[in-house]
Amino acid sequence: MGAPKLIDMETLYGNLILEPLRGSVNWQRICVVESEIPSEVFRLALNYDSAHVVQTKNPYFANDLNTAALFAKDKDAFSRAPLSAILAPDRCDEKSETELKIFEQTFTSSIEKPQILINAESALNGLSIAGSLIADIIVIVDEMITNAVYNAPFVDLQNTNSGPRHRQNEVHMPSGKSARIFIGADKDRIAIGCKDLYGTLNVNKLFARIKNCYDTSVGDNINFSGAGGAGIGSYMIFNSSASYFAEVKIETHTIVCCTVPIRMSSRGRQKIVKNLHFSTYK
């Protein structure tokens, strides 16, 4: 498949941008498609100068266009207030972040994960959502914690070292380093994210690994050595999401977030066409 067809996106979609963000959109960094499979979404992200791949058939198309505009307007907004950047990009501030947040916990070691999962589930039980959705979110939280503990402290930007074996009982981050898991919700979506203080994620290599899971099969990509780096956990997160977000401030922090629709079955969440947003900067 060739390059995406060039269209006047500002004329077609400019009216979807909310007033506070108008004039900030960098349409050259946005790839708008209609209904592409996940592998094609990653191909577009990897092969073209697009920081945002957004799909018109995604039910949150307009909202994600506004998040793309926010990225262009203020590159630090996502780091300061990721939940409101995703769920309320026209009012991305500390007040909105507090209103949207239902759970947050900082951690420094693998032994904290079981209690974090219990605490996150307790917070989600306070919402009127299906048990199957809670279960899917807990899987996402589990994978995000695993990546932050077992990968982030050990990899370099070339990803030449994938980190220790995941079945190792205890891994502790070096002194002064930590990660933070957080969850927020509005009436339509739940956003889940994790921020580590390393900034070593190679987004292109991660996307290539996830794409490979779609191009072949998950089973073909399992790393039986027990070490990290195969991308299976990130594939699981992406596959359950409506939108996926990754920001890397090199050697400072990495933030990975995703959104899941509240009123949709597990199968529906997996079949929904995906939006993808990413940014790497110094």
Salt bridges, closest charged atoms under 4 A:
GLU19 OE1 - ARG22 NH1 3.34
GLU40 OE2 - ARG43 NH2 2.75
ASP49 OD1 - ARG29 NE 3.35
ASP64 OD1 - ARG189 NH1 3.76
ASP64 OD2 - HIS277 NE2 3.05
ASP74 OD2 - ARG80 NH2 2.66
GLU99 OE2 - LYS95 NZ 2.60
GLU104 OE2 - LYS101 NZ 3.34
GLU104 OE2 - ARG180 NH1 2.74
ASP136 OD2 - ARG269 NH2 2.41
ASP142 OD1 - LYS113 NZ 2.87
GLU170 OE1 - HIS172 NE2 3.11
ASP188 OD2 - LYS187 NZ 2.93
ASP188 OD1 - ARG263 NH1 3.56
ASP215 OD2 - LYS211 NZ 2.69
GLU247 OE1 - HIS253 NE2 2.74
